[in-house]
Amino acid sequence: MKSLEYSAYGQAPEIAERDVPHAATSEVLVKVSGAALNPLDVKIHAGYMTDFFPVEFPHVPGTDISGTIEALGDGVSGWKVGDAIIARLDPSKGGAFAEYAVVSADQLVRAPTSMPLAESAGLVTVGGTAWQVMFEAHSVAPGQRVLVHGAAGPVGAFATQLAVQAGASVFATASAEDADYVRGLGATKVIDYRNERFEDELSDMDLVIDTVGGEVEERSLKVLKQGGALIATPMPPDADRAREAGVEAKFVFHMSDATKLGHVAERADHGVTVRTDSLVALDDGANAFARQGRGEVKGKIIFVPRG
Ligand SMILES: NC(=O)c1ccc[n+]([C@@H]2O[C@H](COP(=O)([O-])OP(=O)(O)OC[C@H]3O[C@@H](n4cnc5c(N)ncnc54)[C@H](OP(=O)(O)O)[C@@H]3O)[C@@H](O)[C@H]2O)c1
């Protein structure tokens, strides 16, 4: 089978020919329809995540897959060959950017039926992270005022839609070209982050979801009400500064969990969407990693290994 690999941090990913892997006990072999590229894949590739996700070389990157079950290992029940699934693989092991991948059966989730199977790979880390932000790190409630930074990005867009469905009033930062997209997700006000300062427009927020980080975090402390919460995804927020400002600050670190991913798939079948930037071949891997790394994407890049 064809796979995308690299043999050193920072080395351009290249195509390799490998044997199709074997599903061991409690695993299934999946024929990959789509595999989503995440900022995490780029950070691992750059060597920034060695403390959390060390990899062995050659490494086949990628965590988020959709596809159909090709073969069942011993001891797998409740699934059959041909079932359409989504799943998240262990970031240290990777393996998504290939024609076939082996998945532990306890990580399998039925793919949503409301979107093309290949594109449903884009839900996996994005939806799971947004779910954790909204319902595990926080409990978003009707009437709350929620500000989402980076609302046009996949995590911010998913979080925006979950907050709207929960009955919150959602305010958002995005670039002007993405304003219509973000309003279409249900945000009541979209602030152009390149030309406006959100702290001049907003106050009294119950919750700020920060998918951007840096100086946006410090400025966000000014728009939160006392006792409000800041939840960040790029890096842990400054707990001391948050305490001084009278707000709670949390970092969400996405944890793979099939139950949570099941909720995400269900929401996708009830109208929550993830934007696809492009469907690309594995041969375009180096270019896809570079585009994602430069932030030149509008939604998810999805590898379609079989064309
Ligand atoms: N902790 C975890 O477990 C976890 C899980 C998933 C993701 N993450 C992290 O969460 C972050 C977001 O992920 P993603 O996949 O949604 O990222 P993404 O695809 O890079 O999207 C980021 C979005 O933020 C926008 N943006 C950039 N600067 C901004 C600013 N100053 N104000 C408002 N919006 C701004 C970008 O808009 P433009 O198009 O205009 O540049 C883009 O729409 C990444 O850092 C990722 O690594 C963490």
Ligand as a Chemical Component Dictionary entry (heavy atoms), coordinates in Angstrom:
data_LIG
# 
_chem_comp.id                   LIG 
_chem_comp.type                 NON-POLYMER 
_chem_comp.pdbx_formal_charge   0 
_chem_comp.three_letter_code    LIG 
# 
loop_
_chem_comp_atom.comp_id 
_chem_comp_atom.atom_id 
_chem_comp_atom.alt_atom_id 
_chem_comp_atom.type_symbol 
_chem_comp_atom.charge 
_chem_comp_atom.model_Cartn_x 
_chem_comp_atom.model_Cartn_y 
_chem_comp_atom.model_Cartn_z 
_chem_comp_atom.pdbx_ordinal 
LIG N1  N1  N 0  -5.163 21.355 22.796 1  
LIG C1  C1  C 0  -5.644 20.482 21.915 2  
LIG O1  O1  O 0  -5.865 19.293 22.231 3  
LIG C2  C2  C 0  -5.937 20.964 20.528 4  
LIG C3  C3  C 0  -6.766 20.235 19.675 5  
LIG C4  C4  C 0  -7.060 20.772 18.408 6  
LIG C5  C5  C 0  -6.489 21.983 18.009 7  
LIG N2  N2  N 1  -5.652 22.620 18.868 8  
LIG C6  C6  C 0  -5.061 23.915 18.502 9  
LIG O2  O2  O 0  -6.130 24.868 18.404 10 
LIG C7  C7  C 0  -5.779 25.859 17.440 11 
LIG C8  C8  C 0  -6.920 25.986 16.426 12 
LIG O3  O3  O 0  -7.041 24.819 15.659 13 
LIG P1  P1  P 0  -7.719 24.847 14.213 14 
LIG O4  O4  O 0  -7.570 23.491 13.651 15 
LIG O5  O5  O -1 -9.079 25.439 14.290 16 
LIG O6  O6  O 0  -6.688 25.887 13.488 17 
LIG P2  P2  P 0  -6.559 26.565 12.064 18 
LIG O7  O7  O 0  -7.070 25.688 10.965 19 
LIG O8  O8  O 0  -5.159 27.033 11.996 20 
LIG O9  O9  O 0  -7.552 27.828 12.155 21 
LIG C9  C9  C 0  -7.213 28.946 12.888 22 
LIG C10 C10 C 0  -8.222 30.077 12.603 23 
LIG O10 O10 O 0  -7.895 31.185 13.452 24 
LIG C11 C11 C 0  -7.945 32.363 12.674 25 
LIG N3  N3  N 0  -7.093 33.381 13.287 26 
LIG C12 C12 C 0  -5.738 33.546 13.222 27 
LIG N4  N4  N 0  -5.350 34.601 13.971 28 
LIG C13 C13 C 0  -6.478 35.102 14.525 29 
LIG C14 C14 C 0  -6.745 36.185 15.417 30 
LIG N5  N5  N 0  -5.760 36.971 15.895 31 
LIG N6  N6  N 0  -8.020 36.403 15.799 32 
LIG C15 C15 C 0  -9.037 35.625 15.350 33 
LIG N7  N7  N 0  -8.866 34.589 14.494 34 
LIG C16 C16 C 0  -7.586 34.334 14.104 35 
LIG C17 C17 C 0  -7.498 31.937 11.295 36 
LIG O11 O11 O 0  -7.975 32.892 10.360 37 
LIG P3  P3  P 0  -7.199 33.316 9.017  38 
LIG O12 O12 O 0  -7.636 32.322 7.971  39 
LIG O13 O13 O 0  -7.712 34.684 8.773  40 
LIG O14 O14 O 0  -5.712 33.264 9.319  41 
LIG C18 C18 C 0  -8.210 30.570 11.173 42 
LIG O15 O15 O 0  -9.545 30.743 10.734 43 
LIG C19 C19 C 0  -4.429 25.416 16.848 44 
LIG O16 O16 O 0  -3.398 26.082 17.534 45 
LIG C20 C20 C 0  -4.367 23.935 17.176 46 
LIG O17 O17 O 0  -3.034 23.443 17.269 47 
LIG C21 C21 C 0  -5.366 22.143 20.096 48 
# 
loop_
_chem_comp_bond.comp_id 
_chem_comp_bond.atom_id_1 
_chem_comp_bond.atom_id_2 
_chem_comp_bond.value_order 
_chem_comp_bond.pdbx_ordinal 
LIG N1  C1  SING 1  
LIG C1  O1  DOUB 2  
LIG C1  C2  SING 3  
LIG C2  C3  SING 4  
LIG C2  C21 DOUB 5  
LIG C3  C4  DOUB 6  
LIG C4  C5  SING 7  
LIG C5  N2  DOUB 8  
LIG N2  C6  SING 9  
LIG N2  C21 SING 10 
LIG C6  O2  SING 11 
LIG C6  C20 SING 12 
LIG O2  C7  SING 13 
LIG C7  C8  SING 14 
LIG C7  C19 SING 15 
LIG C8  O3  SING 16 
LIG O3  P1  SING 17 
LIG P1  O4  DOUB 18 
LIG P1  O5  SING 19 
LIG P1  O6  SING 20 
LIG O6  P2  SING 21 
LIG P2  O7  DOUB 22 
LIG P2  O8  SING 23 
LIG P2  O9  SING 24 
LIG O9  C9  SING 25 
LIG C9  C10 SING 26 
LIG C10 O10 SING 27 
LIG C10 C18 SING 28 
LIG O10 C11 SING 29 
LIG C11 N3  SING 30 
LIG C11 C17 SING 31 
LIG N3  C12 SING 32 
LIG N3  C16 SING 33 
LIG C12 N4  DOUB 34 
LIG N4  C13 SING 35 
LIG C13 C14 SING 36 
LIG C13 C16 DOUB 37 
LIG C14 N5  SING 38 
LIG C14 N6  DOUB 39 
LIG N6  C15 SING 40 
LIG C15 N7  DOUB 41 
LIG N7  C16 SING 42 
LIG C17 O11 SING 43 
LIG C17 C18 SING 44 
LIG O11 P3  SING 45 
LIG P3  O12 DOUB 46 
LIG P3  O13 SING 47 
LIG P3  O14 SING 48 
LIG C18 O15 SING 49 
LIG C19 O16 SING 50 
LIG C19 C20 SING 51 
LIG C20 O17 SING 52 
# 
